Amino acid sequence: MSDSLVIIPTYNEKENVAKIIRKVSSLPKDFNILIVDDNSPDGTAQIVKSLMNEFPGRLFLEERTGKLGLGTAYIHGFKWALNKNYEYIFEMDADFSHNPEDLPRLYNACAIDGADLAIGSRYITGANVVNWPMGRVLMSYYASVYVRIVTGMKIKDATAGFKCYKAKVLRTIELDKIKFIGYAFQIEMKFTAWKFGFKIIEVPIIFTDRTEGKSKMNKGIFKEAFLGVIELKFGSLLRSYKRKGN
């Protein structure tokens, strides 16, 4: 069994899901894949099921009852992964905005370089963003600046969704207390790991906007993130971040 699980949430990703599964499965490093599908009406889950015999013991599917939000999809996947005793647990999008070939670099940052959380970062030296409208680039960049100012975190790409966690991070974070489900989920997870004192490393990536399928971003997601950061900061003043056993 692989020590690594890549969690890929899906909703209407029929154009991408088979390609992303085959690409991840072709890497020299052995990664297992968990697709968490939110009852996609376009048949995404059926495509995954049709591939499971091709990748026995490496491809798994969890089907949920409806579109319940990115954060809850990842929480579902994290609990599944911890129950199966994976040591390295990844977040990745289905649309190839995250290059599967960067998965081994995130793995090495944790397995070799000592990170507890490795972040595929768009905003450090060596990184780049391709095919995003300038307005989106600026919005994302300054969102991370805003997060750093409000929270005090030094992470350059606070909203990044391409990550590798060591299992101990997810066991320490009380997953049922994670409250945000959209864009702010990514910030909350990093903030909580940082507050617990885990070592975080940013790895430069080339981020490419999706070429197939439809983006799930909307104004409500950004609003949740903007207000959520303030809520996180004030909420942290009332919470203890002492790790058990320390």
C-alpha positions in Angstrom: 0.0 0.0 0.0 1.2 3.5 -0.8 2.0 5.9 2.1 0.5 8.7 0.1 -3.1 9.6 -0.8 -4.2 12.4 -3.2 -7.7 13.7 -2.4 -9.4 15.2 -5.4 -12.9 16.7 -4.8 -15.1 16.8 -7.9 -18.3 18.4 -9.1 -19.0 18.2 -12.8 -15.5 17.3 -13.9 -16.2 14.8 -16.6 -13.8 16.5 -19.0 -10.9 16.2 -16.6 -11.4 13.3 -14.1 -10.1 10.4 -16.2 -7.1 12.4 -17.4 -6.1 13.5 -13.9 -6.4 10.0 -12.6 -4.2 8.6 -15.3 -1.6 11.3 -15.0 -1.3 10.9 -11.2 -1.1 7.1 -11.6 1.6 7.4 -14.2 4.1 9.1 -11.8 7.2 7.2 -10.7 6.2 7.7 -7.1 3.2 5.6 -6.1 0.2 7.8 -5.1 -3.2 6.4 -4.3 -6.2 8.6 -5.3 -9.5 9.3 -3.5 -12.1 11.1 -5.5 -14.8 12.8 -3.4 -17.7 13.5 -5.7 -20.6 15.7 -4.7 -23.3 13.9 -6.8 -22.1 15.4 -10.1 -25.0 15.5 -12.5 -22.6 15.2 -15.5 -21.6 11.6 -14.6 -18.2 12.2 -13.1 -18.6 9.4 -10.5 -19.6 6.9 -13.2 -16.4 7.7 -15.0 -14.4 7.1 -11.9 -16.2 3.8 -11.3 -15.3 2.7 -14.8 -11.6 3.2 -14.1 -11.5 1.4 -10.7 -10.7 -2.0 -12.3 -7.9 -0.4 -14.2 -6.3 0.9 -11.0 -7.2 -1.8 -8.4 -6.2 -0.8 -4.8 -5.0 2.6 -6.0 -8.2 4.5 -7.0 -11.1 5.0 -4.5 -14.4 6.9 -4.7 -16.5 8.5 -2.0 -19.9 9.7 -3.3 -21.8 12.3 -1.3 -25.4 13.3 -1.5 -25.0 16.8 -3.1 -22.9 19.8 -3.5 -21.8 20.3 0.1 -18.8 22.5 -0.3 -15.0 22.2 -0.9 -14.1 22.2 2.8 -16.5 19.5 3.8 -15.3 17.4 0.9 -11.7 17.6 2.1 -12.7 17.0 5.7 -14.5 13.8 4.5 -11.3 12.8 2.6 -9.0 13.6 5.5 -11.0 11.4 7.9 -11.1 8.6 5.3 -7.3 8.9 4.9 -6.5 8.9 8.6 -8.8 5.8 9.0 -6.7 4.0 6.4 -3.4 5.1 8.0 -1.9 7.1 5.2 1.1 9.1 6.3 1.1 11.8 3.5 -2.2 13.3 2.5 -2.6 15.7 -0.4 -5.1 18.2 -1.7 -5.3 18.7 -5.4 -7.8 20.1 -7.9 -9.2 18.0 -10.8 -8.8 20.6 -13.5 -4.9 20.5 -14.0 -4.5 23.9 -12.5 -2.3 21.9 -10.1 0.3 20.0 -12.1 0.4 16.3 -10.9 4.2 16.3 -11.7 4.6 18.6 -8.7 3.2 16.0 -6.3 6.7 14.4 -5.7 8.1 17.8 -4.9 5.5 18.3 -2.2 6.1 14.8 -0.9 9.8 15.4 -0.7 9.3 18.6 1.2 7.6 16.6 3.9 9.4 13.2 3.7 12.9 14.5 3.2 13.0 18.2 4.1 11.1 17.9 7.3 7.9 19.9 6.5 4.7 19.0 8.4 2.7 20.9 5.7 4.0 21.6 2.2 2.2 24.2 0.1 2.4 24.5 -3.6 2.9 28.3 -3.8 2.1 30.7 -6.6 3.8 33.7 -5.0 7.4 32.8 -4.1 10.5 32.9 -6.2 10.4 30.3 -9.0 6.6 30.2 -9.2 4.3 31.4 -11.9 0.6 31.8 -12.8 -0.5 31.0 -16.4 -3.7 31.9 -18.2 -5.3 33.7 -15.3 -6.8 37.1 -16.0 -4.8 39.9 -14.3 -7.7 40.8 -12.1 -7.8 37.2 -10.7 -4.0 37.2 -10.1 -4.1 40.5 -8.3 -7.2 39.5 -6.2 -5.5 36.3 -5.2 -2.2 37.9 -4.4 -3.6 40.7 -2.4 -5.9 38.3 -0.6 -2.8 36.5 0.7 -1.3 39.9 1.7 -4.4 40.7 3.6 -4.3 37.3 5.4 -0.7 37.9 6.4 -1.5 41.4 7.8 -4.5 40.2 9.8 -3.2 36.9 11.1 0.5 37.4 11.3 1.3 34.3 9.3 4.3 34.5 7.0 2.9 32.2 4.3 3.0 33.9 0.9 0.2 31.9 -0.7 -2.4 31.7 2.1 -5.2 30.7 -0.3 -3.3 27.9 -2.0 -5.2 24.6 -2.5 -2.3 22.3 -3.5 -0.8 20.9 -0.4 0.7 17.9 1.4 0.0 17.2 5.1 1.7 14.8 7.3 -1.0 12.7 9.0 0.0 14.1 12.5 -1.1 17.6 11.4 -4.6 16.4 10.5 -4.8 14.3 13.7 -3.8 17.4 15.8 -6.2 19.8 14.1 -9.7 19.1 15.4 -11.3 18.6 12.0 -14.8 18.9 13.3 -14.0 22.4 14.5 -13.0 23.6 11.0 -16.0 25.8 10.2 -15.4 27.3 6.7 -16.4 25.4 3.6 -15.3 27.6 0.7 -12.2 29.7 -0.1 -11.7 30.5 3.6 -11.3 26.7 4.3 -7.8 26.8 2.8 -6.9 29.8 5.0 -8.3 28.2 8.1 -6.4 25.0 7.7 -3.1 26.8 7.2 -3.8 29.2 10.0 -4.6 26.3 12.4 -1.5 24.3 11.5 0.6 27.4 11.9 -0.9 28.2 15.3 -0.1 24.6 16.5 3.5 25.3 15.6 3.9 22.8 12.7 6.7 23.4 10.2 5.4 24.8 6.9 7.4 25.0 3.7 6.2 26.7 0.5 7.2 24.9 -2.8 7.1 27.0 -6.0 4.7 25.7 -8.6 3.5 26.8 -12.1 -0.3 27.3 -11.6 -2.3 27.0 -14.8 -5.9 28.0 -15.0 -8.3 25.3 -16.1 -8.8 24.8 -19.9 -11.8 22.4 -19.6 -14.8 22.5 -17.4 -16.3 25.4 -15.4 -14.7 27.3 -12.6 -16.5 27.1 -9.2 -15.3 30.5 -8.0 -17.9 33.2 -7.1 -18.2 36.4 -5.1 -19.7 34.6 -2.1 -16.5 32.5 -1.8 -14.4 35.7 -1.7 -16.7 37.3 0.8 -16.5 34.3 3.1 -12.7 34.5 3.0 -12.5 38.3 3.6 -14.8 38.1 6.7 -13.5 34.7 7.8 -9.9 35.9 8.3 -11.1 38.4 10.9 -13.2 35.8 12.6 -10.2 33.4 12.6 -8.0 36.0 14.2 -10.4 36.9 17.0 -11.4 33.2 17.5 -7.8 32.2 17.9 -7.5 34.5 21.0 -10.0 32.2 22.8 -8.5 28.9 21.8 -5.6 26.8 23.1 -3.2 25.5 20.5 -1.2 23.2 22.7 -0.5 19.9 21.1 -1.4 16.8 23.1 1.7 15.1 24.5 3.7 18.4 24.4 
